[in-house]
């Protein structure tokens, strides 16, 4: 089954900083994508990128939101995570949509 795991919209200004809720949704989306990519036997490079984003978001979730590491890492990590989720969705569409159902 092809599933879009990135249905959540930003809750804040698209140009503003990520909210805790935004990061929570993104973390959940990328965790789900890792699981689905593993089951779908997606290319290792794609799984690795998804897993790296998921792991970093998990680690950052344990830190205070205003800490220096979070402030320094989150903006670029969000971009990387959204990019890899888009890559995952494209891979799903290209490879899994052709699998016969039934």
C-alpha positions as CSV (number, residue, x, y, z in Angstrom):
1,X,0.0,0.0,0.0
2,X,1.4,3.4,-1.0
3,X,1.0,5.8,1.9
4,X,1.8,9.5,2.2
5,X,3.5,9.9,5.6
6,X,3.9,13.6,5.4
7,X,0.3,14.9,5.6
8,X,1.0,17.4,8.3
9,X,1.1,21.1,7.5
10,X,3.3,23.5,9.4
11,X,1.4,25.2,12.3
12,X,3.5,28.3,12.2
13,X,4.6,30.8,9.6
14,X,6.4,28.8,6.9
15,X,9.4,31.2,7.1
16,X,9.4,31.2,10.9
17,X,11.0,28.7,13.3
18,X,9.6,25.3,13.8
19,X,7.3,24.8,16.7
20,X,7.5,21.8,19.1
21,X,4.3,20.4,17.4
22,X,5.9,20.8,13.9
23,X,8.9,18.8,15.1
24,X,6.8,16.2,16.7
25,X,4.8,15.6,13.5
26,X,8.0,15.6,11.4
27,X,9.6,13.1,13.8
28,X,6.6,10.8,13.7
29,X,6.4,11.1,9.9
30,X,10.1,10.2,9.4
31,X,9.9,7.3,11.9
32,X,7.0,5.8,10.0
33,X,8.8,6.3,6.7
34,X,11.8,4.4,8.0
35,X,9.6,1.5,9.0
36,X,7.8,1.5,5.7
37,X,11.0,1.8,3.7
38,X,12.5,-1.2,5.5
39,X,9.5,-3.3,4.8
40,X,9.4,-2.2,1.2
41,X,13.1,-3.0,0.8
42,X,13.9,0.5,-0.4
43,X,17.5,1.3,-1.3
44,X,19.9,1.4,1.6
45,X,20.9,4.9,0.9
46,X,17.3,6.1,1.2
47,X,16.7,4.1,4.4
48,X,20.0,5.5,5.9
49,X,18.9,9.1,5.2
50,X,15.5,8.5,6.7
51,X,17.0,6.8,9.7
52,X,19.6,9.5,10.3
53,X,16.9,12.2,10.3
54,X,14.7,10.1,12.6
55,X,17.6,9.5,15.0
56,X,18.6,13.2,15.1
57,X,15.0,14.3,15.7
58,X,14.6,11.8,18.5
59,X,17.8,12.9,20.1
60,X,16.9,16.6,19.8
61,X,13.5,15.9,21.3
62,X,15.2,15.1,24.6
63,X,16.9,18.5,24.8
64,X,15.4,21.8,25.9
65,X,13.9,23.5,22.9
66,X,15.9,26.7,23.5
67,X,19.2,24.9,23.9
68,X,22.1,25.9,21.7
69,X,22.3,22.4,20.0
70,X,18.6,22.5,19.1
71,X,18.8,26.0,17.8
72,X,21.9,25.3,15.7
73,X,20.8,22.0,14.3
74,X,17.0,22.1,13.8
75,X,16.7,24.5,10.8
76,X,19.0,22.4,8.5
77,X,17.7,19.1,9.9
78,X,14.1,20.1,9.0
79,X,15.2,20.9,5.4
80,X,17.0,17.5,5.2
81,X,14.2,15.6,6.7
82,X,11.5,17.2,4.4
83,X,13.8,16.5,1.4
84,X,14.3,12.8,2.3
85,X,10.5,12.4,3.0
86,X,9.9,13.8,-0.5
87,X,12.5,11.4,-1.9
88,X,10.8,8.5,-0.1
89,X,7.3,9.5,-1.4
90,X,8.7,9.6,-4.9
91,X,10.4,6.2,-4.5
92,X,7.1,4.8,-3.2
93,X,5.2,6.2,-6.1
94,X,7.7,4.9,-8.7
95,X,8.2,1.4,-7.2
96,X,5.3,0.4,-5.1
97,X,2.4,1.7,-7.2
98,X,3.2,-0.9,-9.9
99,X,2.8,-3.8,-7.5
100,X,-0.5,-5.7,-8.4
101,X,-3.0,-5.8,-5.6
102,X,-5.5,-8.4,-5.0
